[in-house]
Amino acid sequence: MANTSTIASAVDARRAHVEALLAAYPDVTPEERQMLVNWFRSEASALDVALVASNPAAERGYRRFREEHVDRFSVRDMIWALAFSAIVAAAVMLIVWRAA
């Protein structure tokens, strides 16, 4: 039981640190910005993101950070979309060719 509360405390402390950085955003160092990106992309649960988003002190920085770093399409995203579109187009062309 103590281990669970220790983990919960660490998660709460990390979320508080993220909220403090977002309250100061965009006046954060590049290392802090990268830490925020990593937290949003790989560490944060949906509950963590909701709790951060509902914090009025971090609202302005949260919205700006999400717009600039999390919600944007990356080159990797565009490559996946292009590959998916090519596969769908090839499948449709194959179906049309076989039907003719």
Secondary structure as a PSIPRED ss2 file (coil, helix, strand):
# PSIPRED VFORMAT (PSIPRED V4.0)

   1 M C   1.000  0.000  0.000
   2 A H   0.000  1.000  0.000
   3 N H   0.000  1.000  0.000
   4 T H   0.000  1.000  0.000
   5 S H   0.000  1.000  0.000
   6 T H   0.000  1.000  0.000
   7 I H   0.000  1.000  0.000
   8 A H   0.000  1.000  0.000
   9 S H   0.000  1.000  0.000
  10 A H   0.000  1.000  0.000
  11 V H   0.000  1.000  0.000
  12 D H   0.000  1.000  0.000
  13 A H   0.000  1.000  0.000
  14 R H   0.000  1.000  0.000
  15 R H   0.000  1.000  0.000
  16 A H   0.000  1.000  0.000
  17 H H   0.000  1.000  0.000
  18 V H   0.000  1.000  0.000
  19 E H   0.000  1.000  0.000
  20 A H   0.000  1.000  0.000
  21 L H   0.000  1.000  0.000
  22 L H   0.000  1.000  0.000
  23 A H   0.000  1.000  0.000
  24 A H   0.000  1.000  0.000
  25 Y C   1.000  0.000  0.000
  26 P C   1.000  0.000  0.000
  27 D C   1.000  0.000  0.000
  28 V C   1.000  0.000  0.000
  29 T C   1.000  0.000  0.000
  30 P H   0.000  1.000  0.000
  31 E H   0.000  1.000  0.000
  32 E H   0.000  1.000  0.000
  33 R H   0.000  1.000  0.000
  34 Q H   0.000  1.000  0.000
  35 M H   0.000  1.000  0.000
  36 L H   0.000  1.000  0.000
  37 V H   0.000  1.000  0.000
  38 N H   0.000  1.000  0.000
  39 W H   0.000  1.000  0.000
  40 F H   0.000  1.000  0.000
  41 R H   0.000  1.000  0.000
  42 S H   0.000  1.000  0.000
  43 E H   0.000  1.000  0.000
  44 A C   1.000  0.000  0.000
  45 S C   1.000  0.000  0.000
  46 A H   0.000  1.000  0.000
  47 L H   0.000  1.000  0.000
  48 D H   0.000  1.000  0.000
  49 V H   0.000  1.000  0.000
  50 A H   0.000  1.000  0.000
  51 L H   0.000  1.000  0.000
  52 V H   0.000  1.000  0.000
  53 A H   0.000  1.000  0.000
  54 S C   1.000  0.000  0.000
  55 N C   1.000  0.000  0.000
  56 P H   0.000  1.000  0.000
  57 A H   0.000  1.000  0.000
  58 A H   0.000  1.000  0.000
  59 E H   0.000  1.000  0.000
  60 R H   0.000  1.000  0.000
  61 G H   0.000  1.000  0.000
  62 Y H   0.000  1.000  0.000
  63 R H   0.000  1.000  0.000
  64 R H   0.000  1.000  0.000
  65 F H   0.000  1.000  0.000
  66 R H   0.000  1.000  0.000
  67 E H   0.000  1.000  0.000
  68 E H   0.000  1.000  0.000
  69 H H   0.000  1.000  0.000
  70 V H   0.000  1.000  0.000
  71 D C   1.000  0.000  0.000
  72 R C   1.000  0.000  0.000
  73 F C   1.000  0.000  0.000
  74 S C   1.000  0.000  0.000
  75 V H   0.000  1.000  0.000
  76 R H   0.000  1.000  0.000
  77 D H   0.000  1.000  0.000
  78 M H   0.000  1.000  0.000
  79 I H   0.000  1.000  0.000
  80 W H   0.000  1.000  0.000
  81 A H   0.000  1.000  0.000
  82 L H   0.000  1.000  0.000
  83 A H   0.000  1.000  0.000
  84 F H   0.000  1.000  0.000
  85 S H   0.000  1.000  0.000
  86 A H   0.000  1.000  0.000
  87 I H   0.000  1.000  0.000
  88 V H   0.000  1.000  0.000
  89 A H   0.000  1.000  0.000
  90 A H   0.000  1.000  0.000
  91 A H   0.000  1.000  0.000
  92 V H   0.000  1.000  0.000
  93 M H   0.000  1.000  0.000
  94 L H   0.000  1.000  0.000
  95 I H   0.000  1.000  0.000
  96 V H   0.000  1.000  0.000
  97 W H   0.000  1.000  0.000
  98 R H   0.000  1.000  0.000
  99 A H   0.000  1.000  0.000
 100 A C   1.000  0.000  0.000
